[in-house]
Each structure stands twice: as structure tokens, then as C-alpha cells.
Amino acid sequence: MRARRFSDLSLRAQIALVFGAIMAALAVLLSLGFGELIKLRNERDAGATLQRIAENAGKLLANGLLDRSREAEVLATAEVVWVKGLDAPEAHHMLSRSQAAQPNSVWIGVADAEGIVRTATGGLLVNQSVLERPWFKAGLEKLYVGDVHPAKLLEQLLPPQASGEPYRFVDFAAPIRIGPTTVGVLGIHGSWEWTREVIESLTPPRTDAAAVELFVFDRAGQLIFAPDGQTQALQAAGQRLPEASPGPASSTGVAGAQPSIAVVRWLDGRDYLTATTPLQPRNTASDLGWRIVAREPVEVAFAEAGRTVRMALAIGLTAALLAAALAWLAARRLSDDLYALASAASAVEANTPGTRIPQATSSREVRKLAGALRRMTHHLLTAREAMEEKVRLRTLELEAANRALDLQARTDVLTGLLNRRGFETQMAFALALARRGARPLSLITVDVDHFKRVNDTFGHEAGDEVLRRLARTLEVRLRNSDVVARLGGEEFVALLPDTDLTGARAIAESLVVAMAEQQDPVVGQITVSAGVASVRGPEDTSASVLRRADAALYEAKGQGRNRVCVEA
């Protein structure tokens, strides 16, 4: 049978074929285009999720290093214990209690200035020399945090780990000083197992749908932690910090220098979506240059993107078939009108009585409807875009206003310090930390002496300058970790984390002396009175501590001002 030419087809078939083919091609192209856009977005989302996991792991590790280094620093500064001797029972009890609070502190010991261990948890290494150990040498001068290293002296003295891996430690050390003299070094060997606990808390169990793994590399790019007990095997195989190479999910940056996301081929020959972020140290001593790397197999990370493309293509093909069917129905009506016109013309040609040309309106109606729909669609899209832009701008303005209002609500306008509301939030947070870690927390309330007389004699502008001068003195004299606020009027408060009552009193006395030594160009000498209180136990509240500090402040006022009183 001779193949039929396109011109031999009926008008209905021609329109259905042409329109159906155009709609099919357009539907497929749009489906593939939108599918690719959705795929790229899913890939970026997968990379961003991986980056957040790596950053969260970095934050937890940084906080852990900070807490351990602070623990070493706090223990080393317990001068009241060390004056009784580095091997005194009180010293051994304090070390044992610290180890009980931090089970990952495998060994806590004290060496004298000659490097001889005088006391240690479990009696390990007592009377042995640690003179050549890096933690002892560095700890004689300042707070020290050492990088991961295998156990040496303690390897044979400790029971095997539950994981079966050899011991590896992160060292923390701080000098022990009595007055200006360094009498020894306090050292802590923290088990590297705490890293595994941190990693496991952030990564879900490995399944076909979730295969995220976290690794830690040191400053030189050497692997120091791998999940599932792979550390030794990967180290032996030579696994180093993977170099980021440009890919569909990569972000700008050099691997290890700053956060980056890229598809990287690892030592096992597989491609992984890899997110690398540097550990952000919380203090100078813990700046070890670690890099946290999160990886996920590409086929798992981008599985959702692939499913999205296939689904979009299936929807596009289905839409194309529906479009072809609709084109056939639409062409049928038009062809019916044309057949009616042709029949009528044939009847006129044949001079058939009563013949009349029917009014064919299909083409005109379609044109009018298409024009109306185009105009309506353009109007609606324009109006919608304008409304969305307006809503976006209004939302940004509202968010900015809310942030400004929140800042105003927490800040004292005159001094720039926290106000009572802001201080109460910080106090609640500090009190919770102190309870959790069983650490000291103290409070100093400060009040300007004869402030009403200053206002009455020199005016309120001079009084405001006195308050600002006191605020600046408090900010300069206190530590960065301390919280300073103005509660109202001439009363200020300073919150001192990790500071006991004796330390807080010394700080308060220095503040009183510092203010008395200043000379205001208008008022002259300004004196202040201070009250000191400390958290007494887990049941103590912020209100009760502040109340005791205020009572001590009023006692200082009653004793003649320009002095410090401590809670009864």
C-alpha cells in the first residue's frame, strides 16, 4: 500500500498531528528543563545539608575542646588546694572528682616543676618523669591543648577500650602557680573516644537512604578520625584530606582553608558529595587546625534529584498525550464547520433549492478566546508579581523592625550595656551552665555613692556622664566572658562565670579602687560601693543570688561607702 502523503490527510488529522507533535515536544522540553532545575536545586540542598552536619560537628568539637581546656585552667588555678602540696589528699580528691565528672578524662595528674608526677588519678605514673612530654613543656608557660597522639606511657597501664582501638589522647595542660611562682603543671589526657560520641550523636544509622559519614583531619591533612572503626585502616591506606574539584554541587573555596562543598573521588575510588569546614576554635589554645569533613555517596545524595527528573519526564509525556487527544477534539469541531461550508458550497453549485451558507464561527471564536485568555493571563501574572514583591519588601521591613525593637528592649540606651531584661536572660543561661557543670558563679552589684547629690549639684548631664564612666570602667576591667548590665538608676551588676566568692570579691575590690582613682572633669572623684554574692547550690535561683548581692551592697553603703561587702 502506498504511504499516504501529509496533504492527503483530512484537515482534522493534519491539525491533530501538527498540534499534538508541537505540544508533545514542548511538554517534553519543559518537563526536562524544570526537572533539571529541580535536580540542581535538590543537589544544592543536599550539599547544604551535608555542610550543616559538618559545621554542627565542628561546633560540638570546638565546644568540647573549650570545656576541657577551661577545666584544666580552673583546676590549675585552685591555689587554695595547691598551697597544701601537690601530692596533698585534697589535690588527689579534686582530681578524682574531676575525672568522675568527665569520664573521658582518662588520666589527670600533676607534675612538679622538675617534671616528676606527684599525684594522679588511679595512681598512674606517680613518681615518674614527664619532663620531655610536650604537654609538660608547654604547660609550664601557659594553657596548652595538644593535637591527637597515641598513648605512650599509659598504653600498658590502662584496660583495653570497648571499641578495640588503641588509646589516643588529646592533651590539656595549664601551669600551677602559687603567687608568681610556677610550682608545677596540671595535665589531662582526654580520650579521643569523645570524638566518636560527638560524631555518632550527629549522624543517623547507616541505611540505603542515609549514608552520611563524618571524618576529622588535622592541620597537615592527616586523617585522625573515621567512623565505624575505619581510622587505622584508612590511615594505613594513605587517606588524606580530599581535594575539592569543581563539580555540579561544588561551592567556591579551597579544601580545608574555608567551607567547601564538592563531588570528590576518595581513596576507595567512589565519588562522594563532600562538605569540608574548618574547626572554629573557641579560644587560642584550642586552635588545632582540624578540618571536619562530611561525605555521602553521590548515588545516595542525588537519588532524590534523579527521581525528580524521571517523575518530571513521566508527567511531561502524560501531558503530551493528553494534549494530542485535546488537539484531536479541537480539530474535529473546526473540520465539521469546514465540511459544512464545503457541503453548502457544493449544494449552491448544484443549484439545490433552499441551500444557504451556514455561519461558521469556530475560527473566530477560537481567536477571540485565545486573545482574551492571553490578555487576562498577562494581567494576572503582572499583578501577582507586583503583589509578591510588595509582600517580600514588607516582610523584610517587618523583620528589620522586629530586630531593632528586640535590641532596644534588651539594651540600656544611656550606657549601651544590657538592661534588666537582657541581664535576666544571660543570668538564667549562666545559672543553667553552672548547675550542669557544678561550676562556681558569682555576682557583683555596684552602686554610685551619693549619686543624687551629683545630679542635684552638677545636673543630670554630669550624672549621665558619671554612669557612662562607670559602665566603661566595668567593661574594661572585667573579662570578655563576664556579663555587665545596668539594672536601673545608678545600680549596675556584673555576672562572673567560673568565679568563686573569693575571686569575685577581689574583682569587686579592684573595681572600687579603679573608680576611686579616676577624676571626672566636672564632678571630681567618684566612688562606688559593691556587694558580692555567689551561687550556693543547685537549688539557688537568680533572684535569691541577686537579692543577697543587693543586701551586701546596702551593707557596704551602711559601713560608709567606697567599699566591698560580701554576702553573709
C-alpha positions as CSV (number, residue, x, y, z in Angstrom):
1,M,0.0,0.0,0.0
2,R,1.3,3.4,-1.0
3,A,2.2,5.6,2.0
4,R,-0.2,8.4,2.4
5,R,1.1,11.9,1.9
6,F,0.5,14.5,4.6
7,S,-1.6,16.6,2.1
8,D,-3.8,13.6,1.6
9,L,-4.9,13.5,5.2
10,S,-8.0,15.2,6.4
11,L,-7.8,18.7,8.0
12,R,-8.7,17.1,11.3
13,A,-5.8,14.7,11.1
14,Q,-3.4,17.3,10.0
15,I,-4.2,19.7,12.8
16,A,-4.2,16.9,15.4
17,L,-0.8,15.7,14.2
18,V,0.8,19.1,14.0
19,F,-0.6,20.4,17.2
20,G,-0.1,17.1,19.0
21,A,3.6,16.9,17.9
22,I,4.2,20.6,19.0
23,M,2.6,20.0,22.3
24,A,4.4,16.7,22.9
25,A,7.8,18.4,22.1
26,L,7.0,21.4,24.2
27,A,5.8,19.3,27.1
28,V,8.9,17.1,27.0
29,L,11.3,20.1,26.8
30,L,9.5,21.9,29.6
31,S,9.5,18.8,31.7
32,L,13.2,18.2,31.2
33,G,14.0,21.8,31.8
34,F,12.1,22.1,35.0
35,G,13.3,18.7,36.0
36,E,16.9,19.8,35.6
37,L,16.2,22.9,37.6
38,I,14.7,20.9,40.4
39,K,17.6,18.5,40.2
40,L,20.1,21.2,40.6
41,R,18.2,22.7,43.5
42,N,18.0,19.3,45.2
43,E,21.7,18.8,44.7
44,R,22.4,22.2,46.2
45,D,20.1,21.3,49.1
46,A,21.9,18.0,49.6
47,G,25.2,19.8,49.7
48,A,23.9,22.5,52.1
49,T,22.5,19.8,54.4
50,L,25.9,18.0,54.4
51,Q,27.6,21.3,55.2
52,R,25.4,22.0,58.2
53,I,26.1,18.5,59.6
54,A,29.9,19.2,59.2
55,E,29.5,22.6,60.8
56,N,27.5,21.3,63.7
57,A,30.1,18.6,64.3
58,G,32.8,21.3,64.3
59,K,30.9,23.4,66.8
60,L,30.5,20.5,69.2
61,L,34.1,19.5,68.9
62,A,35.2,23.2,69.4
63,N,32.9,23.4,72.5
64,G,34.4,20.2,73.8
65,L,38.0,21.5,73.5
66,L,37.0,24.7,75.1
67,D,35.3,23.0,78.1
68,R,38.3,20.6,78.6
69,S,40.8,23.5,78.4
70,R,38.7,25.5,80.8
71,E,38.6,22.5,83.1
72,A,42.4,22.3,83.1
73,E,42.7,26.0,83.7
74,V,40.2,26.0,86.6
75,L,41.9,23.1,88.3
76,A,45.3,24.6,87.9
77,T,44.2,27.9,89.4
78,A,42.8,26.3,92.6
79,E,45.6,27.8,94.6
80,V,43.9,27.1,97.9
81,V,44.5,23.4,97.2
82,W,48.0,23.5,95.8
83,V,49.4,25.5,98.8
84,K,48.9,22.3,100.8
85,G,51.2,20.4,98.5
86,L,51.0,19.0,95.0
87,D,50.5,15.5,96.5
88,A,48.2,16.5,99.3
89,P,45.0,14.4,99.8
90,E,42.9,17.5,98.8
91,A,44.7,17.6,95.5
92,H,44.1,13.9,94.8
93,H,40.4,14.2,95.8
94,M,39.9,17.2,93.5
95,L,41.5,15.3,90.5
96,S,39.4,12.2,91.2
97,R,36.2,14.2,91.4
98,S,37.0,16.0,88.1
99,Q,37.6,12.6,86.4
100,A,34.3,11.3,87.7
101,A,32.6,14.3,86.2
102,Q,34.4,13.8,82.9
103,P,34.7,10.0,82.3
104,N,36.6,10.7,79.0
105,S,39.5,12.3,81.0
106,V,41.4,9.0,81.1
107,W,44.3,10.4,83.2
108,I,44.6,13.6,85.3
109,G,47.8,14.3,87.0
110,V,50.1,16.9,88.5
111,A,53.8,17.1,87.9
112,D,56.2,19.4,89.8
113,A,58.4,21.9,88.2
114,E,61.1,19.2,87.6
115,G,58.7,17.0,85.7
116,I,58.0,14.4,88.4
117,V,54.4,13.3,88.7
118,R,53.4,13.9,92.3
119,T,49.8,12.8,92.2
120,A,47.4,11.4,89.6
121,T,44.1,9.6,89.2
122,G,44.4,5.9,89.8
123,G,48.0,6.5,91.0
124,L,49.2,6.0,87.4
125,L,52.7,7.4,86.5
126,V,53.2,8.7,90.1
127,N,57.0,9.4,90.7
128,Q,57.7,9.0,87.0
129,S,59.2,11.8,84.9
130,V,57.2,13.6,82.2
131,L,59.9,16.2,81.7
132,E,60.2,15.6,78.0
133,R,56.5,15.3,77.2
134,P,55.1,18.2,75.1
135,W,52.2,18.9,77.3
136,F,54.5,19.4,80.3
137,K,56.9,21.7,78.5
138,A,54.1,23.9,77.1
139,G,52.1,23.8,80.3
140,L,54.9,25.4,82.3
141,E,54.2,28.6,80.3
142,K,50.5,28.8,79.5
143,L,47.3,26.9,78.8
144,Y,48.0,24.2,76.3
145,V,45.9,22.0,74.1
146,G,47.8,19.3,72.2
147,D,46.8,17.5,69.0
148,V,45.7,13.9,68.8
149,H,48.5,11.4,69.6
150,P,48.8,7.7,70.5
151,A,49.3,6.7,74.2
152,K,52.9,6.1,75.2
153,L,53.5,5.9,78.9
154,L,49.9,4.9,79.7
155,E,49.2,2.3,77.0
156,Q,50.3,-0.7,79.1
157,L,48.7,0.6,82.3
158,L,45.1,1.1,81.0
159,P,42.5,-1.6,80.3
160,P,41.6,-2.1,76.6
161,Q,38.9,0.1,75.1
162,A,35.5,-1.2,74.4
163,S,35.9,-0.3,70.7
164,G,39.1,-2.4,70.4
165,E,41.1,0.6,69.1
166,P,44.3,1.7,70.7
167,Y,44.2,4.7,73.0
168,R,44.7,8.1,71.5
169,F,44.7,11.3,73.6
170,V,44.2,15.0,73.3
171,D,46.3,16.7,76.0
172,F,45.2,19.7,78.1
173,A,47.7,21.3,80.4
174,A,48.0,24.5,82.5
175,P,50.6,25.9,84.8
176,I,50.1,25.7,88.6
177,R,51.2,28.9,90.2
178,I,51.3,29.9,93.8
179,G,51.7,33.6,93.7
180,P,54.2,34.5,90.9
181,T,56.0,31.1,91.2
182,T,55.2,28.2,88.8
183,V,55.3,25.1,91.0
184,G,54.0,22.5,88.6
185,V,51.8,21.6,85.7
186,L,48.4,20.0,85.7
187,G,47.8,17.7,82.8
188,I,44.7,15.9,81.4
189,H,44.8,13.1,78.9
190,G,41.4,13.2,77.3
191,S,40.3,10.1,75.4
192,W,39.8,10.5,71.7
193,E,36.7,8.4,72.1
194,W,34.7,11.5,72.9
195,T,35.0,12.5,69.2
196,R,33.2,9.2,68.3
197,E,30.4,10.1,70.7
198,V,30.1,13.5,69.1
199,I,30.0,12.2,65.6
200,E,27.5,9.4,66.4
201,S,25.2,12.0,68.0
202,L,25.0,13.9,64.7
203,T,24.9,11.1,62.1
204,P,21.9,8.7,61.7
205,P,22.4,5.0,61.5
206,R,23.8,3.9,58.0
207,T,21.0,2.7,55.7
208,D,20.5,2.7,52.0
209,A,18.7,6.1,52.3
210,A,21.1,7.7,54.8
211,A,24.8,7.1,54.4
212,V,26.3,10.3,55.9
213,E,29.8,9.8,57.3
214,L,31.9,12.3,59.3
215,F,35.7,12.5,59.3
216,V,38.3,14.7,61.1
217,F,41.7,15.7,59.6
218,D,44.5,17.5,61.3
219,R,46.2,20.7,60.2
220,A,48.6,18.8,57.9
221,G,45.7,16.9,56.2
222,Q,46.3,13.6,58.0
223,L,43.2,11.6,59.0
224,I,42.7,11.5,62.7
225,F,39.1,10.1,62.9
226,A,37.0,7.9,60.7
227,P,33.6,6.4,61.6
228,D,32.9,2.7,62.2
229,G,36.4,1.9,63.4
230,Q,38.0,2.7,60.0
231,T,40.6,5.1,61.3
232,Q,43.6,2.7,61.4
233,A,42.7,1.1,58.0
234,L,42.3,4.4,56.2
235,Q,45.5,5.8,57.8
236,A,47.4,2.8,56.6
237,A,45.9,3.1,53.1
238,G,47.1,6.8,53.0
239,Q,43.8,8.6,53.1
240,R,44.4,12.3,53.3
241,L,42.1,15.4,53.3
242,P,40.3,15.1,49.9
243,E,41.0,17.9,47.5
244,A,37.8,19.7,46.3
245,S,37.4,19.7,42.5
246,P,34.8,21.7,40.5
247,G,31.5,19.8,40.1
248,P,27.8,20.4,39.8
249,A,27.4,20.7,43.6
250,S,30.7,22.4,44.4
251,S,31.0,25.8,46.1
252,T,33.9,28.2,45.8
253,G,36.8,27.7,48.2
254,V,40.0,25.6,48.7
255,A,39.6,22.4,50.6
256,G,40.5,22.8,54.2
257,A,41.0,26.6,54.0
258,Q,37.4,27.5,54.2
259,P,34.0,25.7,54.0
260,S,33.5,24.0,50.6
261,I,31.1,21.6,49.0
262,A,32.2,19.4,46.0
263,V,31.9,16.0,44.5
264,V,35.2,14.3,45.3
265,R,36.7,10.9,44.4
266,W,38.0,9.3,47.6
267,L,40.7,6.7,48.1
268,D,38.2,3.8,47.6
269,G,37.6,5.0,44.0
270,R,34.0,6.1,44.7
271,D,32.6,9.6,44.2
272,Y,31.2,11.3,47.2
273,L,29.4,14.6,47.8
274,T,31.9,16.1,50.3
275,A,31.5,19.1,52.6
276,T,34.6,20.4,54.3
277,T,34.6,23.0,57.1
278,P,37.5,24.2,59.4
279,L,37.1,23.8,63.1
280,Q,36.4,27.3,64.5
281,P,38.3,27.4,67.8
282,R,36.7,28.9,70.9
283,N,40.0,30.1,72.4
284,T,43.6,30.5,71.2
285,A,44.9,27.3,72.9
286,S,42.4,25.0,71.1
287,D,43.3,26.3,67.6
288,L,44.5,22.9,66.3
289,G,43.6,23.5,62.6
290,W,41.3,20.5,62.4
291,R,39.0,20.1,59.4
292,I,35.6,18.4,59.6
293,V,34.6,16.5,56.5
294,A,31.1,15.1,55.9
295,R,30.6,12.8,52.9
296,E,27.7,10.9,51.3
297,P,27.8,8.7,48.2
298,V,26.7,10.6,45.1
299,E,24.2,7.9,44.2
300,V,22.6,8.4,47.6
301,A,22.9,12.2,47.9
302,F,21.5,12.8,44.5
303,A,18.9,9.9,44.4
304,E,16.1,12.3,45.1
305,A,17.2,14.6,42.2
306,G,17.2,11.6,39.8
307,R,13.8,10.5,40.9
308,T,12.6,14.1,40.4
309,V,13.8,14.2,36.8
310,R,12.2,10.9,36.0
311,M,9.0,11.9,37.5
312,A,9.0,15.2,35.7
313,L,9.6,13.4,32.4
314,A,6.8,11.0,33.0
315,I,4.4,13.8,33.8
316,G,5.6,15.7,30.7
317,L,4.9,12.6,28.4
318,T,1.5,12.1,30.0
319,A,0.7,15.8,29.4
320,A,1.8,15.4,25.8
321,L,-0.6,12.5,25.2
322,L,-3.4,14.4,26.8
323,A,-2.5,17.5,24.6
324,A,-2.6,15.3,21.5
325,A,-6.1,14.0,22.4
326,L,-7.3,17.5,23.1
327,A,-5.9,18.7,19.8
328,W,-7.9,15.9,18.0
329,L,-11.1,17.0,19.7
330,A,-10.5,20.7,18.9
331,A,-9.7,19.9,15.3
332,R,-12.9,17.9,14.9
333,R,-15.1,20.9,15.6
334,L,-13.1,23.1,13.1
335,S,-13.3,20.4,10.4
336,D,-17.0,20.0,11.0
337,D,-17.5,23.7,10.2
338,L,-15.3,23.4,7.1
339,Y,-17.2,20.2,5.9
340,A,-20.5,22.1,6.4
341,L,-19.2,25.1,4.4
342,A,-17.9,22.7,1.6
343,S,-21.2,20.9,1.5
344,A,-23.1,24.1,1.3
345,A,-20.9,25.3,-1.5
346,S,-21.4,22.1,-3.4
347,A,-25.2,22.4,-2.9
348,V,-25.0,26.0,-4.2
349,E,-23.0,24.8,-7.2
350,A,-25.6,22.1,-7.8
351,N,-28.4,24.8,-7.6
352,T,-30.1,22.8,-4.8
353,P,-33.2,24.6,-3.7
354,G,-33.2,26.1,-0.2
355,T,-29.4,25.9,0.1
356,R,-27.8,28.5,2.4
357,I,-24.3,29.0,3.6
358,P,-24.1,28.3,7.4
359,Q,-22.5,30.8,9.6
360,A,-19.1,29.3,10.6
361,T,-17.8,30.8,13.8
362,S,-15.3,28.3,15.1
363,S,-12.2,30.1,13.9
364,R,-13.3,33.5,15.1
365,E,-14.4,32.2,18.5
366,V,-11.1,30.4,19.0
367,R,-9.2,33.6,18.0
368,K,-11.2,35.8,20.4
369,L,-10.9,33.3,23.2
370,A,-7.1,32.9,22.7
371,G,-6.7,36.7,22.6
372,A,-8.8,37.2,25.7
373,L,-7.0,34.5,27.6
374,R,-3.6,35.9,26.6
375,R,-4.6,39.4,27.9
376,M,-6.1,38.0,31.1
377,T,-3.1,35.8,31.8
378,H,-0.6,38.7,31.2
379,H,-2.7,40.9,33.6
380,L,-2.9,38.3,36.3
381,L,0.8,37.4,36.2
382,T,1.8,41.1,36.3
383,A,-0.5,41.7,39.2
384,R,0.8,38.6,41.0
385,E,4.5,39.5,40.6
386,A,3.8,43.0,41.9
387,M,1.9,41.7,44.9
388,E,4.7,39.1,45.7
389,E,7.4,41.8,45.5
390,K,5.3,44.1,47.8
391,V,4.8,41.3,50.3
392,R,8.6,40.5,50.2
393,L,9.5,44.1,50.9
394,R,7.0,44.5,53.7
395,T,8.3,41.2,55.3
396,L,11.9,42.4,55.2
397,E,10.9,45.8,56.7
398,L,8.9,44.0,59.5
399,E,11.9,41.6,60.3
400,A,14.3,44.6,60.5
401,A,11.9,46.5,62.7
402,N,11.4,43.4,65.0
403,R,15.2,43.0,65.3
404,A,15.6,46.7,66.1
405,L,12.8,46.5,68.7
406,D,14.3,43.4,70.3
407,L,17.8,45.1,70.5
408,Q,16.2,48.2,72.1
409,A,14.3,46.0,74.5
410,R,17.5,44.4,75.8
411,T,19.9,47.3,75.8
412,D,20.2,50.3,78.1
413,V,20.2,53.5,75.9
414,L,22.4,55.6,78.1
415,T,25.4,53.2,78.6
416,G,25.0,50.7,75.8
417,L,25.0,47.8,78.3
418,L,22.4,45.2,78.8
419,N,19.3,46.3,80.7
420,R,17.5,44.3,83.3
421,R,15.6,42.3,80.7
422,G,18.8,41.4,78.8
423,F,20.6,40.6,82.0
424,E,17.9,38.2,83.3
425,T,18.2,36.2,80.1
426,Q,22.0,35.9,80.4
427,M,21.7,35.2,84.1
428,A,19.3,32.3,83.5
429,F,21.7,30.8,80.9
430,A,24.8,31.2,83.1
431,L,23.0,29.7,86.1
432,A,21.9,26.6,84.0
433,L,25.6,26.1,82.8
434,A,26.8,26.4,86.4
435,R,24.3,23.8,87.6
436,R,25.1,21.4,84.9
437,G,28.9,21.6,85.3
438,A,28.9,22.1,89.1
439,R,31.0,25.3,88.4
440,P,31.1,28.4,90.5
441,L,29.1,31.5,89.5
442,S,29.3,34.9,91.3
443,L,27.5,38.2,91.1
444,I,28.7,41.8,91.9
445,T,26.2,44.6,92.3
446,V,27.7,48.2,92.0
447,D,26.1,51.4,93.0
448,V,27.4,55.0,92.6
449,D,27.9,56.7,96.0
450,H,25.8,59.9,96.6
451,F,24.5,59.9,93.0
452,K,21.5,62.0,93.9
453,R,23.9,64.7,95.2
454,V,25.8,64.6,91.9
455,N,22.5,65.1,90.0
456,D,21.3,67.9,92.3
457,T,24.7,69.7,92.4
458,F,26.0,69.3,88.8
459,G,22.9,68.5,86.8
460,H,21.7,65.4,85.1
461,E,24.1,65.6,82.2
462,A,27.0,65.3,84.6
463,G,25.2,62.4,86.3
464,D,24.7,60.7,83.0
465,E,28.5,61.1,82.3
466,V,29.3,59.5,85.7
467,L,27.1,56.5,84.7
468,R,28.8,56.2,81.4
469,R,32.2,56.4,83.0
470,L,31.3,53.6,85.4
471,A,30.0,51.5,82.5
472,R,33.3,51.9,80.6
473,T,35.3,51.0,83.7
474,L,33.2,47.8,84.2
475,E,33.7,46.8,80.6
476,V,37.4,47.4,80.6
477,R,38.2,45.8,84.0
478,L,36.1,42.7,83.5
479,R,36.7,39.6,81.3
480,N,35.2,39.0,77.9
481,S,33.2,36.1,79.4
482,D,31.7,38.3,82.1
483,V,28.3,39.9,81.6
484,V,27.7,43.6,82.6
485,A,24.3,45.3,82.8
486,R,22.6,48.4,84.2
487,L,19.7,47.4,86.3
488,G,18.3,50.9,86.7
489,G,19.3,54.3,88.0
490,E,22.8,54.2,89.3
491,E,22.8,50.4,90.0
492,F,25.0,48.1,87.9
493,V,25.6,44.3,88.0
494,A,28.4,42.1,86.8
495,L,27.9,38.3,86.3
496,L,31.2,36.3,86.7
497,P,31.1,32.7,85.4
498,D,33.6,30.2,86.8
499,T,34.4,32.6,89.6
500,D,34.0,31.7,93.3
501,L,33.2,34.1,96.1
502,T,36.9,34.9,96.9
503,G,37.7,35.7,93.3
504,A,34.6,37.8,92.9
505,R,35.5,39.8,96.0
506,A,39.0,40.5,94.6
507,I,37.4,41.7,91.3
508,A,34.9,43.9,93.1
509,E,37.7,45.5,95.2
510,S,39.7,46.3,92.1
511,L,36.6,47.9,90.5
512,V,36.1,50.1,93.6
513,V,39.7,51.1,93.7
514,A,39.7,51.8,89.9
515,M,36.7,54.1,90.2
516,A,38.1,56.0,93.2
517,E,41.4,56.7,91.3
518,Q,39.6,58.4,88.5
519,Q,38.8,62.1,88.4
520,D,35.8,63.3,86.5
521,P,36.5,66.8,85.0
522,V,33.1,68.1,86.4
523,V,32.3,66.0,89.5
524,G,35.8,65.2,90.6
525,Q,36.3,61.9,92.5
526,I,33.6,59.3,92.1
527,T,33.3,56.4,94.5
528,V,31.2,53.3,94.3
529,S,30.0,50.6,96.7
530,A,29.8,46.9,95.7
531,G,28.1,43.8,97.0
532,V,29.2,40.2,96.2
533,A,27.2,37.0,96.3
534,S,27.8,33.5,94.8
535,V,25.6,30.6,93.8
536,R,25.4,28.3,96.8
537,G,23.9,25.2,95.4
538,P,21.7,23.6,92.7
539,E,18.5,25.0,94.4
540,D,19.7,28.6,94.4
541,T,17.9,30.9,92.0
542,S,19.0,34.0,90.1
543,A,16.6,36.1,92.2
544,S,18.0,34.9,95.5
545,V,21.6,35.5,94.4
546,L,20.8,39.0,93.2
547,R,18.9,39.6,96.5
548,R,21.9,38.6,98.6
549,A,24.2,40.7,96.5
550,D,21.9,43.7,97.0
551,A,21.9,43.1,100.7
552,A,25.7,43.1,100.7
553,L,25.7,46.3,98.7
554,Y,23.4,48.0,101.2
555,E,25.7,46.8,104.0
556,A,28.6,48.5,102.1
557,K,26.6,51.7,101.9
558,G,25.9,51.5,105.6
559,Q,29.5,51.0,106.5
560,G,30.5,54.3,104.9
561,R,30.5,53.6,101.1
562,N,33.5,53.2,98.8
563,R,34.0,49.6,99.8
564,V,33.0,46.0,99.1
565,C,30.9,43.7,101.3
566,V,30.3,40.0,100.8
567,E,27.0,38.2,101.4
568,A,26.5,36.9,104.9
